[in-house]
Amino acid sequence: MSRLTGYIAALLLAVALSATLSAQRPTTIAAAANLNFALTEIAKQFKAERGTQVDVVFGASGTLARQIQDGAPFELFLAADEEFPNQLTKAGLTRDAGVVYATGRLVIFAPNGSPLTVDERLDGLALAIKSGKAGRFAIANPDVAPYGKAAESVLRKRGLWDAIRPQLVLGDTIAQAAQFATTGNAIGGLVAYSLVLGPGFAERGKYALIPESDHQPLRQRMVLLKRAGATATQFYTYLQGQTAKAILRKHGYGVPQ
Amino acid sequence: MDWTALRVSLWLGAGTIAILLPFGIWFGRLLAVHQFRGKVLIEALVTVPLVLPPTVLGFYLLVMFGARSPLGQAFQSLVGQTLPFSFEGLLLASAIANIPFVVQPIQRGFEAIPSDVRDAAACCGLTPWQRFARIEVPLAWPGILTAAILTFAHTLGEFGVVLMVGGNLPGETRTLSVAIYDRMQAFDDRSAGVMAATLLAIAVVTLMLTTTLSRRVGLRRG
């Protein structure tokens, strides 16, 4: 057995050594999946103007927050709500409380050929449920994705939650929910406006904007994490500048004045 | 095609083999040659990663080595980075997940060597080390090679544990299998398709290699 112990010790030493050597890594930021198109464009613009690159990892806000608490090496976190960034601030992992950088919107989307008609009051969805024609309906997982939570409150407000629950398919992220809703695997879904405005979506189906008053506002907050370096800090400032705001607006977000 | 992700996948596969093969040869031979109390339990423990969902391994790794555990904090203060969400952490997870893939074929390889061959070698005056290096390893070679190929293929196909403890970091923990998922979520079906086809091709070639090898072992036994 002593040979095994020696082997394990040597392994751990090698791991520790190589981890020290590879400490130099590019600036990586974590972003909510609804930002997929908008943030990719902003990062590209940032690189063109400043010559520095940031790597963006997209995921559900809740998943990313958990990863940050477990030690993931992100320097900036752009969430889809305020709750997850605030949790990190309370845990002492952020530089400060951060800022709200955008407000998101929900849409109801129906792919071409779906029996669902879309409208802002979800009357078409209610009709589809009543007639028993409703197939699968996609939203993001409310536990980890703020857009899923917003979708849940819209469905509750319209009194459809209990009826539609057995039909729901939950995406890990709002992007996956949009995937389900657009590829014809569901009759439709409640997804992020910013994704529907993305390339190639217009010809895939129809959508209607949900009134903001129907759910908790999707105020999206970003926070710099304790480990943030110069590039991440610059990007944080850049996101609050006019260029970034214009891109966010183009992708359907409301931006702070 | 995400070449960085392919590179991460290939390094992970090669690294896992480099870590596991010496262990597998030592441990597989031990299990093949020696009879001892509790061997059934040991064999079961070695096989456990085969039937456990990757999320169980991911859960334990995060809880044990995450930034909120004492062990993880100690590691972090030592090297400045937690084990999860790093290539090294992935390598560790992958090594654990692949133990059955490396131990079992090697154990079968050594078991296939008749004991009179071993005795004859001893009679010829070869030292235990010479017997091992000149007689046993060459005879068990197909098993060892199968172990290496299976480990490599399985590492390339690993998804759940990579997503859980790796966190999809480009150039660090985003393997090809995770990159496919990532591209799907970015509505980039074309890249996802190219990468899926690449993995499919690698998997088919790998399995063809292992089948050929195991057939050779079977012939020798018969």
Interface residues (C-beta under 8 A of the other chain):
Chain A: R3 Y7 L11 V15 A16 S18 A19 T20 S22 A23 R25 P26 T28 A33 N36 T40 D55 V57 F58 G59 Q67 Q69 D70 G71 A72 P73 T173 A175 Q176 A178 Q179 L195 G198 P199 G200
Chain B: I19 P22 F23 W26 L62 G66 A67 R68 G72 F75 Q76 L78 V79 G80 Q81 T82 L83 P84 F85 S86 F87 E88 L91 L92 G167 N168 L169 P170 G171 E172 D182 M184 Q185 A186 F187
